Amino acid sequence: MNKSSLSLLLLAAAFSNLSHAEGLYGSVKIQSAQQDLSSALLTSPRVSHRVVSPDSSKNVGGALAVGYAFKGDWRLEGEYTLKNDSEFKSHWAPFNANVNNMQVSSSRLMLNGYKDFPLNDYLSLYAMAGVGVAHISSEGYQSNTSRRFANNSQNNFAYAVGVGADFKLTQQITLGTGYRYVDMGDIETGYNTFANRINARDEQLKGKLREQNLYVEARMSF
């Protein structure tokens, strides 16, 4: 079973408990965001292979959510992840001196389902999965900022899976920590706006955008 199928199954299980709502809550997360650009491509017909390409970028970001807790230790929430900016640099043969800088800005709107596994009255573990939309803008440049790739904005299907632990501080306040993996799909810049060796607009940067989060969270029940 792949991660996307697991996300849908957990969400379906959470929806099945909608008639047993116990309470509304709000959530704030502070998280590390390590973004990875896998399967990076420069789609110029004149390059042969990638020489080197640091394919990860690390930042600190945040997320806001509103959700419901249900009987049976299920939760369902809508979450907005704040904008995160990353840069990915690559070199391609035979033009080894030309660095291609891909600049990516992303944010997400997700529907997340959680299954809690209480260990005692205060401590619990959980598994989570989510599906939603990632809004991504991609642009960049080659060698220097005057040689730009045009901006391209897109909305991609995104899914997430993760695990974590919660500590119930009071009846209303819960503190937690967790890890999740997020897949935001294929991304690409627009074509080159600069004149290349054959004066053509046929170069473009592409890749698959993934993100890993380690986070701390505070939830308040209403």
The 8 nearest C-alpha neighbors of each residue, nearest first, counted from 0:
[[1, 4, 5, 2, 3, 6, 8, 7],
 [2, 0, 4, 3, 5, 6, 7, 160],
 [3, 1, 5, 4, 6, 160, 0, 159],
 [2, 4, 6, 5, 1, 158, 7, 159],
 [5, 3, 7, 6, 1, 2, 8, 0],
 [6, 4, 2, 8, 3, 7, 9, 1],
 [5, 7, 128, 3, 4, 9, 129, 8],
 [6, 8, 10, 4, 5, 9, 11, 3],
 [9, 7, 11, 5, 10, 6, 4, 12],
 [10, 8, 12, 6, 11, 7, 112, 128],
 [9, 11, 112, 13, 7, 12, 8, 14],
 [12, 10, 14, 8, 13, 9, 7, 15],
 [13, 11, 9, 15, 10, 14, 8, 16],
 [12, 14, 10, 15, 11, 16, 112, 73],
 [15, 13, 11, 16, 17, 12, 10, 75],
 [14, 16, 12, 13, 17, 11, 18, 10],
 [17, 15, 14, 18, 13, 19, 69, 12],
 [18, 16, 14, 19, 15, 20, 69, 13],
 [19, 17, 16, 20, 15, 69, 14, 70],
 [18, 20, 69, 17, 70, 16, 21, 71],
 [21, 19, 69, 22, 18, 17, 68, 70],
 [22, 20, 69, 68, 70, 19, 67, 23],
 [23, 21, 68, 67, 20, 24, 221, 220],
 [22, 24, 67, 221, 66, 220, 68, 25],
 [25, 23, 220, 66, 219, 221, 65, 67],
 [26, 24, 65, 219, 218, 64, 66, 220],
 [25, 27, 218, 64, 217, 63, 65, 219],
 [26, 28, 63, 217, 216, 62, 64, 218],
 [29, 27, 216, 62, 61, 215, 30, 214],
 [30, 28, 61, 214, 215, 60, 216, 62],
 [31, 29, 214, 60, 213, 61, 59, 212],
 [30, 32, 59, 213, 212, 58, 60, 214],
 [33, 31, 212, 58, 57, 59, 211, 34],
 [34, 32, 57, 211, 210, 56, 31, 58],
 [33, 35, 210, 56, 55, 209, 32, 57],
 [36, 34, 55, 209, 54, 208, 37, 210],
 [37, 35, 208, 54, 207, 206, 39, 55],
 [36, 38, 207, 39, 206, 35, 208, 54],
 [39, 37, 206, 207, 40, 36, 205, 208],
 [40, 38, 206, 37, 205, 36, 207, 41],
 [41, 39, 205, 204, 42, 206, 38, 203],
 [42, 40, 204, 43, 203, 205, 202, 39],
 [41, 43, 203, 202, 40, 44, 204, 201],
 [42, 44, 202, 45, 41, 46, 201, 203],
 [45, 43, 46, 42, 201, 202, 47, 41],
 [44, 46, 43, 47, 93, 42, 92, 94],
 [47, 45, 92, 44, 43, 93, 48, 91],
 [46, 48, 92, 45, 93, 49, 91, 44],
 [49, 47, 92, 91, 46, 50, 93, 90],
 [48, 50, 91, 51, 90, 92, 52, 47],
 [49, 51, 91, 90, 92, 48, 52, 95],
 [52, 50, 90, 89, 49, 53, 91, 88],
 [51, 53, 89, 54, 88, 90, 50, 49],
 [54, 52, 55, 88, 87, 89, 51, 56],
 [53, 55, 36, 35, 52, 87, 37, 56],
 [56, 54, 35, 34, 53, 36, 33, 57],
 [55, 57, 34, 33, 85, 35, 86, 58],
 [58, 56, 33, 32, 34, 55, 31, 59],
 [59, 57, 32, 31, 60, 33, 56, 83],
 [58, 60, 31, 30, 32, 57, 61, 29],
 [61, 59, 30, 29, 31, 58, 32, 81],
 [60, 62, 29, 28, 30, 81, 80, 63],
 [61, 63, 80, 28, 79, 81, 27, 64],
 [64, 62, 27, 79, 78, 26, 28, 80],
 [63, 65, 78, 26, 77, 25, 79, 76],
 [66, 64, 25, 76, 77, 24, 26, 78],
 [76, 65, 67, 24, 75, 23, 77, 25],
 [68, 66, 23, 75, 22, 74, 24, 76],
 [67, 69, 74, 22, 21, 20, 73, 23],
 [70, 68, 20, 21, 73, 19, 74, 72],
 [69, 71, 72, 19, 21, 20, 73, 68],
 [70, 72, 73, 69, 16, 19, 115, 114],
 [73, 71, 115, 70, 114, 69, 74, 116],
 [74, 72, 114, 69, 113, 71, 13, 68],
 [73, 75, 68, 113, 67, 112, 69, 13],
 [74, 76, 112, 66, 67, 111, 13, 113],
 [66, 77, 75, 111, 65, 110, 78, 67],
 [76, 78, 110, 64, 65, 109, 66, 111],
 [79, 77, 64, 109, 63, 108, 76, 110],
 [78, 80, 108, 63, 62, 107, 64, 81],
 [81, 79, 62, 107, 106, 61, 78, 63],
 [80, 82, 106, 62, 61, 79, 83, 60],
 [83, 81, 106, 105, 80, 104, 84, 60],
 [82, 84, 105, 104, 106, 81, 60, 85],
 [85, 83, 104, 103, 105, 82, 86, 102],
 [84, 86, 103, 56, 102, 104, 83, 87],
 [87, 85, 102, 101, 103, 56, 100, 88],
 [86, 88, 101, 100, 54, 53, 102, 89],
 [89, 87, 100, 99, 52, 53, 101, 98],
 [88, 90, 52, 99, 98, 51, 100, 91],
 [91, 89, 98, 50, 51, 95, 49, 97],
 [90, 92, 49, 50, 95, 94, 48, 93],
 [93, 91, 94, 95, 48, 46, 47, 50],
 [92, 94, 95, 46, 91, 47, 48, 45],
 [95, 93, 92, 96, 97, 91, 90, 46],
 [96, 94, 92, 91, 90, 97, 93, 50],
 [95, 97, 94, 98, 90, 142, 91, 93],
 [98, 96, 142, 95, 94, 141, 90, 99],
 [97, 99, 142, 90, 89, 141, 96, 100],
 [100, 98, 141, 89, 88, 140, 90, 97],
 [99, 101, 88, 139, 140, 87, 141, 98],
 [102, 100, 139, 87, 86, 138, 88, 99],
 [103, 101, 86, 139, 138, 137, 85, 100],
 [102, 104, 137, 85, 84, 136, 86, 101],
 [103, 105, 84, 136, 83, 135, 85, 137],
 [106, 104, 135, 83, 82, 134, 136, 103],
 [105, 107, 82, 134, 81, 80, 133, 83],
 [108, 106, 133, 80, 79, 132, 134, 109],
 [107, 109, 79, 132, 131, 78, 80, 133],
 [110, 108, 131, 78, 130, 77, 111, 107],
 [109, 111, 77, 129, 130, 76, 131, 78],
 [112, 110, 129, 76, 128, 75, 109, 77],
 [111, 113, 75, 10, 128, 127, 74, 13],
 [114, 112, 127, 74, 73, 126, 75, 115],
 [115, 113, 73, 125, 126, 72, 127, 74],
 [114, 116, 125, 72, 124, 73, 117, 113],
 [115, 117, 124, 123, 125, 118, 114, 72],
 [118, 116, 123, 119, 122, 115, 124, 120],
 [119, 117, 123, 122, 116, 120, 124, 121],
 [118, 120, 121, 122, 117, 123, 116, 166],
 [121, 119, 122, 118, 117, 167, 123, 166],
 [120, 122, 167, 119, 166, 123, 168, 118],
 [123, 121, 166, 119, 118, 165, 117, 120],
 [124, 122, 117, 118, 165, 116, 164, 115],
 [123, 125, 164, 116, 163, 115, 165, 117],
 [124, 126, 115, 163, 114, 162, 116, 164],
 [125, 127, 162, 114, 113, 161, 163, 115],
 [128, 126, 113, 161, 112, 160, 162, 114],
 [129, 127, 160, 6, 159, 112, 111, 9],
 [130, 128, 111, 159, 110, 158, 6, 112],
 [129, 131, 158, 109, 110, 157, 159, 111],
 [132, 130, 109, 157, 108, 110, 156, 158],
 [131, 133, 156, 157, 108, 155, 107, 154],
 [134, 132, 107, 155, 154, 106, 157, 135],
 [133, 135, 154, 106, 105, 153, 107, 132],
 [136, 134, 105, 153, 104, 152, 133, 154],
 [135, 137, 152, 104, 151, 103, 153, 105],
 [138, 136, 103, 188, 151, 150, 102, 187],
 [137, 139, 150, 188, 102, 148, 149, 101],
 [140, 138, 101, 148, 102, 100, 147, 137],
 [139, 141, 147, 100, 146, 148, 144, 99],
 [140, 142, 99, 146, 143, 98, 97, 100],
 [141, 143, 97, 98, 99, 140, 146, 144],
 [144, 142, 145, 141, 146, 140, 147, 98],
 [143, 145, 146, 140, 147, 141, 142, 139],
 [146, 144, 143, 147, 140, 193, 141, 142],
 [147, 145, 193, 140, 144, 141, 143, 192],
 [148, 146, 140, 139, 192, 145, 191, 144],
 [147, 149, 191, 139, 140, 190, 138, 192],
 [150, 148, 189, 138, 190, 191, 147, 192],
 [151, 149, 138, 189, 137, 188, 148, 152],
 [150, 152, 188, 189, 137, 136, 138, 149],
 [153, 151, 136, 135, 137, 150, 154, 134],
 [152, 154, 135, 134, 155, 136, 151, 186],
 [153, 155, 134, 133, 135, 132, 156, 152],
 [156, 154, 133, 132, 157, 184, 183, 153],
 [155, 157, 132, 131, 133, 183, 184, 158],
 [158, 156, 183, 131, 132, 182, 130, 133],
 [157, 159, 130, 129, 182, 181, 3, 131],
 [158, 160, 181, 129, 128, 180, 130, 182],
 [161, 159, 128, 179, 180, 127, 6, 129],
 [160, 162, 179, 127, 178, 126, 180, 128],
 [163, 161, 126, 178, 125, 177, 127, 179],
 [162, 164, 177, 125, 176, 124, 178, 126],
 [163, 165, 124, 175, 176, 123, 125, 177],
 [166, 164, 175, 123, 174, 122, 124, 167],
 [165, 167, 122, 174, 121, 173, 175, 168],
 [168, 166, 173, 121, 169, 174, 172, 122],
 [167, 169, 173, 172, 166, 174, 170, 121],
 [170, 168, 172, 171, 167, 173, 121, 166],
 [169, 171, 172, 168, 167, 220, 173, 219],
 [170, 172, 220, 169, 219, 173, 221, 168],
 [173, 171, 219, 169, 168, 218, 170, 167],
 [174, 172, 167, 218, 168, 166, 217, 219],
 [175, 173, 217, 166, 216, 165, 167, 218],
 [176, 174, 165, 216, 164, 215, 166, 217],
 [175, 177, 215, 214, 164, 163, 216, 165],
 [178, 176, 163, 214, 162, 213, 164, 215],
 [177, 179, 213, 161, 212, 162, 163, 214],
 [180, 178, 161, 212, 160, 211, 181, 162],
 [179, 181, 211, 159, 160, 210, 161, 212],
 [182, 180, 159, 210, 158, 209, 211, 183],
 [181, 183, 209, 157, 158, 184, 159, 210],
 [184, 182, 157, 208, 209, 133, 155, 181],
 [183, 185, 207, 208, 182, 155, 186, 157],
 [184, 186, 207, 206, 208, 183, 187, 205],
 [187, 185, 206, 205, 207, 184, 208, 188],
 [188, 186, 205, 204, 137, 206, 189, 151],
 [189, 187, 137, 138, 151, 204, 150, 203],
 [188, 190, 149, 151, 150, 148, 203, 187],
 [191, 189, 203, 148, 202, 149, 200, 201],
 [190, 192, 148, 202, 193, 200, 147, 149],
 [193, 191, 148, 147, 149, 190, 194, 200],
 [194, 192, 146, 191, 195, 147, 148, 200],
 [193, 195, 198, 199, 196, 192, 200, 197],
 [196, 194, 198, 197, 199, 193, 200, 191],
 [197, 195, 198, 194, 199, 45, 193, 200],
 [196, 198, 199, 195, 194, 200, 201, 45],
 [199, 197, 194, 195, 196, 200, 193, 201],
 [198, 200, 197, 201, 195, 194, 196, 202],
 [201, 199, 191, 190, 202, 192, 198, 194],
 [200, 202, 199, 43, 190, 203, 191, 42],
 [203, 201, 43, 42, 190, 191, 200, 41],
 [202, 204, 190, 42, 41, 188, 189, 191],
 [205, 203, 41, 188, 187, 40, 42, 101],
 [206, 204, 187, 40, 39, 186, 41, 203],
 [205, 207, 39, 38, 186, 36, 185, 37],
 [208, 206, 185, 37, 36, 184, 186, 38],
 [209, 207, 36, 183, 184, 35, 185, 206],
 [210, 208, 182, 35, 34, 181, 183, 36],
 [209, 211, 34, 181, 33, 180, 35, 32],
 [212, 210, 180, 33, 179, 32, 181, 34],
 [213, 211, 32, 179, 31, 178, 30, 214],
 [212, 214, 178, 31, 30, 177, 179, 211],
 [215, 213, 30, 177, 176, 29, 212, 31],
 [214, 216, 176, 29, 175, 28, 30, 177],
 [217, 215, 28, 175, 27, 174, 176, 214],
 [216, 218, 174, 27, 26, 173, 175, 28],
 [219, 217, 26, 173, 25, 172, 174, 24],
 [218, 220, 172, 171, 24, 25, 173, 26],
 [219, 221, 24, 171, 23, 172, 25, 218],
 [220, 23, 24, 219, 22, 171, 25, 172]]
